Amino acid sequence: MATETTTSSTDAFYKQLGRMYGTYTGGFVAFIVLLAILEQVGVPNKVLGYLFVFFTLAVYAVIGIATRTAQISEYYVAGRRVPAFYNGMATGADWMSAASFVGMAGSLFLLGYDGLAWVLGWTGGFVLVSILVGPYLRKFGAYTVPDFLSFRYGGNFARFLGVIVLVCCSFTYVTAQIYGTGIIASRFLGMQFEIAVFAGLVGILLCAMLGGMRAVTWTQIAQYIVLIVAYLVPIIILSTQHYGIPVPELTYGKAIADIGAREAQLVKEGLAVLCNKDACPPGTLRPHIQPFMNYTPLNFFGIIFCMMVGTASLPHILMRYFTTPSVKEARDSVAWSLLFIFLLYFSAPAYAAFSKLEVYTNIIGRDLNTIRPWLFQWGELGLIQVCGKNAANLQAVLDACKAIAGHPGVIRFQDFVINTDVIVLSTPEIAGLPYVISGLVAAGGLAAALSTADGLLLAIANALSHDVYYKMLDPNAPTIRRLTVARVLLFFVACASAWLASTRPSDILAMVGWAFSLAMAGNFPALTLGIWWKRATTAGAISGIIAGWGICLFYLITSRYFPQAGVTYFGMTSLLNPETGKALVNVAQIMSDPKWIADVPASAANPLANRVGWFDLNNINCGLLGMPLGFLVIYVVSLFTKEPSKEMQAFIDEIRKPRGQTVLVEKV
Amino acid sequence: MAPADSPANQEAHWNKTTRLMLTYLGIWFFFGYVVHMFVVPLNKIVIPILGFPLGFYMAAQGSLIVFVVMLFLFARQQNQIDRDHGYAEED
């Protein structure tokens, strides 16, 4: 293939990768040391924070500009030359978002064992990627996921459905990432949220616009290195301080045991009320290792399943495996990806455990006057509340607690409310580390958000430019125009999502979870059957995508925005409290309350929103409805329609054999 | 020497691939779901020295380690199947 010819200079580039990224890592460590020295000589924290963010952003931008390209296959699939190991790293950065970096440990803090559903769900999906989908799409030779749907299911209608599913999943997801950059920059640097959002936007555009997939790949590798160093360093130091062993993943077992003992003590001393079978309202203590107190078993396993299958259906992940030099390397690359992702995910529960132990021993049950001061900084930002008020300083805490009748003068479990983002961000301060480590964590969080945003934006813009513009509107467009259209679309999609993020939509973080279920319901049956079942027909796939994706979307929208209609017309009932088995909301009472009757579409404050459904199924798990329906419809309709042609069946055989040319060949 | 690309060879290759797929999906299902259904009894066992309750440990680390290891093994075994049937890429 003409587009995949290599020259001696690019061969040299690939041979040098190890040395280049080695030097880069060394340079990054030296930079941290330099900032640590600057801190010691009295440079103010704010300056250090800015240096961290601007230096790392500048490095990403330089990589992005240096790897710009004017070749189609470089722009869409990085020339299919990214070695498995490096593609694994890039996928790790692509995968781990602001929610993984900042939010996950916080969820584990709040939910205890039940939060592990997210850890399992966001790792195990790569097994499905490797076994069922990824390598076959690589052999097919697509530029985008809709490319495959269109080819396999004969025509532009399947392509169009693929584009709709893709844009729908990815757009909310990328908006959440840009929102994440705003949150991190505003918390650490005191930047205004809206300015931070647009600063993040510039960073993303500089990386992705000139070089497409090629530039994003090499930038994501750099971002992975920053984010993993930033995630592991604070907790390794904390583990060494407390237990003398620099492997937090091993030492936090002791912290878990201590948490258990402390929980029993808090309950005995009357400082906490245990959630039990009779009553389990918010503010009661749920023991850290006890399962199924926050999610019912159905919803716990549902989250695991939806996140896993969603992983194998999300276009921005699947397209990373289009970039490897061979099918074999695509498989190896999935394994490397999971290893790199695993490094962060198996450390997140350690963050949660150490923070929880700190809170349970040094805040709850403490005399108010001896509270450790690290929490006031977060209280000031409204992220930690004590006795119902922001814990901005000691006096505020004393006043707030005094105002509560019969308050014992020590902080009780129910008095303390913490925003989940604080868990990772505050760990350096809990460990008493210098500010430079906090700056490092901020840089890591930004890297996580930016790298995921890059990948998602590219997925959206590529689908619009390649699938909609080139394949559907103007199949004769010359290379230059295709690339220009791709870049212009990327720019507009990025600006649109930055604008949406700057309005701070209330549901944005929940939407990341929804994206997995939507991707799973829309893509998974059609992709896997397209590879594994030759009999799957065009009519079957199209009706399957519409039915499966449709029911999932319907369930989400109804239970979130039109719960009254869901109850009245579609037989939805209140979800149940996992521990007591009682209804979460009194549906009849709220339905007759004039205040909520008029609340259409339901606001986030509406007690019915997200709390009604079928079969006690949380709406984040709507993929559990959509995917089986999708499979069923494809199966039944396919059997009723004519078998795919001999040529198509031969093509499917071709996809199943790694050897030989890609099935789809780009005409140059 | 790679065997000829006959329909029989093709079918044998795909049968082996399917069997491998089902085996690994079985392992995935066991460590992704089945083992966590027994979290309550497993939590009664505490891992010596480290202090983790076993049920918690499996969800926090055990299953994850299995996933990583099985992906490397899967890649190797599937490549072997491809090579045995002459469908591996020449590099």
Interface residues (C-beta under 8 A of the other chain):
Chain A: Y113 L116 V119 L120 T123 G124 F126 V127 L128 S130 I131 L132 P135 E249 L250 G253 K254 I256 A257 I289 P291 P297 F300 F301 I304 F305 M308 S326 V327 K328 R331 D332 V334 A335 L338 L339 F342 Y345 F346 P349 W532 D653 R656 K657 P658 R659
Chain B: Q10 H13 W14 T17 T18 M21 Y24 L25 W28 F31 G32 Y33 H36 M37 V39 V40 N43 V46 I47 L50 G51 F52 P53 G55 F56 Y57 A59 A60 Q61 S63 L64 I65 F67 V68 M70 L71 F72 F74 A75 Q78 N79 D82 G86 Y87 A88 E89 E90 D91
